[in-house]
Each structure stands twice: as structure tokens, then as C-alpha cells.
Amino acid sequence: AQTRIQALSSHLLPPIAKVAPGSSKPRVQDKVVIITGANSALGIGRATAHQYAESGAKAIYLCDFDASNLEAHKQEITQLYPGVDVHTRQFDASDEAKVKAVIDDAMDRYGRLDVFFANAGITGPNRVFTDISAEEFMNVYKVDTLRANSVFLAAKHAAPAMAKTSPQKPAPGGSIIGTASVAGLRSNAGSTAYSAAKAGVVSLAQTISFQLAGSGVRVNAICPGIIETGMTAPVYEAARARGSEKKIGQLNPMKRGGRADEVARVVLFLGSDEASYVNGQAWAVDGGLSAGHPFVP
Ligand code: NAD
């Protein structure tokens, strides 16, 4: 009887994958990571680079069309985490040839690419749709969906490299993460083009995740709520000047805005082996903002 129970329990309880002893961080050891939109000192891209460096990534590429802080970020990370190779690249994330070149560089140097965080993005004119021109709409739309924040460009060139990196399919393998927004999940009173563009990022992540079926490459979008970064700094500064900073978080169930590191930790998880079965999802990191509506009778 004992043998039968053992046989049954081993059937019901298949072996559990071992986690490195003492490790409390998601596993990204030896991973090669590309991050776009990494220049901003307050930004989600820089915060994510720190998370990956602290968790043992082998190499991190900091990419941005504004390179003014990239070298400083590189020095800071290599001082804090001496084991990690940090590279900086200045290019517009909408430039397909440059996106491909950074991926080729990673493959040439390391023979692998594990994570592509397509994070670069711009905000749009915060005006009602009747007050924005078609050109303004298209600029934000192009930059955030089809160009700068393009899960499309990242996936097109990163997925084949990642598939070469990960011959053992289906998982763990490469991870492509696009920064969408809570504005891409729910209507947003102010930003017409931004919301449409970010909904596009969510849709791209979902569609491409299906098209990459069986390749070992996962694709997800993250959807931050209101986070204090370079993008929202003017809003925060103006609110502080008025003494009304608390209003920013008023509609949020957590009664506050978020921090870049709170988004970065989710990006770390999505790029790690722990997220090996998370694919095609739009992960809100918004304090619960998108979970309901603010109506109070
Ligand atoms: P940020 O302005 O601090 O950082 C954005 C970075 O992207 C900047 O360094 C900028 O130079 C870079 N960038 C913009 N266009 C680029 C391009 N074409 N090529 C290369 N680099 C480019 O803002 P952030 O909040 O850290 O933004 C990161 C992402 O998060 C963006 O996609 C943004 O839309 C998204 N997001 C932000 C919030 C928020 O509240 N801050 C909320 C939801 C989504």
C-alpha cells in the first residue's frame, strides 16, 4: 500500500524546480538585457537596469536617443555591481537598423540575448480629442506604438536572436517586455493619442506572443499607473508648487502615485526564469487604479 501511495503521490506531485538556495530575487543570472528609454535619471528604464544588475545579469545595454546621462548611469551601476558589463548606445528606438545593431552586438559579444525591455516612450498632448491635430495624434501614436516603444521592432529582431539563445524549448527562454500604460487598458480622460498608442502596445504583445508560439520567447506588456518619473515630473512639480501633491493619488485605491522601482521589480520578474509561464499578458502596476472605478455614491 505504501508503494502505491508513493507512486500516486509522485504522479500527483511532480518534482518541483529547484530555486537557488538563499535566493530571494528572481533569477536573471548571466542574462543579457537591452533596455530602451534608459537615460532619464528618474525613469523606469534606469530603475530597471539597477534591478537587473543587482540580481546578477551578465550585461545590460542602456539605450536612449538622449545620451546625456547614460555614461553616468553606467558608472553608477558598475560601481555598485562590479560583475555586470554595462554598455551605452545612443539611438532613436524607432530606427530599425540601430535596434538590430544593438541586438547583433549582444549576440556577437555574448552569444545570447535574454531580455529586451522596449520601454522608450513619450507622452501626448493632454487635450480633448477635438483640440488636437491629426499630425499631433500620429506623432505620439507612431512614437509610442509603431516606433519608439515598439514591441514590434524589438520582437522582430530580438525574437530570432533569443530563439538561438534558447535551444531548449519551450521555457525558460527569452523575454520581450513592452511598456504600455494603464491608459492602454482603460479610457483616459486627457490623452487621446497616448491611450490609443498604449492600447496598441498591449495588442502587439498579445498578438506577437501567439505568433512566437513554441519558440521559447515570451512577450508581455506592463501597464504602469501614475509613476513619478521624468515624464510626469512637470505634473508633480506643479502639484508640489500648489501644495496639492496628494491629489495625484486621490483616485488611486492606494492613495498615492507609484515609484519607478515598483515598476522595475515587475519588469525584473517578467524577464526572469520565475516568469517562465507568463506570456501575452498586460500587467498593470498601478496600485489598483485599473481594478475599478472611482465612483462613490
Ligand atoms: P521618462 O521620460 O523618465 O523616460 C523615458 C525615456 O525614454 C527618456 O529617457 C527618453 O529620452 C526616452 N525616449 C523617448 N523617446 C525615445 C526614442 N524615440 N528613442 C529612444 N529613447 C526615447 O519617463 P518614464 O515614465 O520612465 O517612461 C518610460 C515608459 O513608461 C514610457 O513608455 C512611458 O510611456 C511609460 N509610462 C509611464 C508612466 C508614468 O506615469 N511615468 C505611466 C505609464 C506608462
Boltz pocket constraint, residues with backbone or C-beta under 6 A from the ligand:
constraints:
  - pocket:
      binder: B
      contacts: [[A, 36], [A, 37], [A, 38], [A, 39], [A, 40], [A, 41], [A, 42], [A, 43], [A, 44], [A, 45], [A, 63], [A, 64], [A, 65], [A, 66], [A, 91], [A, 92], [A, 93], [A, 94], [A, 118], [A, 119], [A, 120], [A, 121], [A, 122], [A, 123], [A, 143], [A, 148], [A, 149], [A, 179], [A, 180], [A, 181], [A, 182], [A, 223], [A, 224], [A, 225], [A, 226], [A, 227], [A, 228], [A, 229], [A, 230], [A, 231], [A, 232]]
      max_distance: 6.0
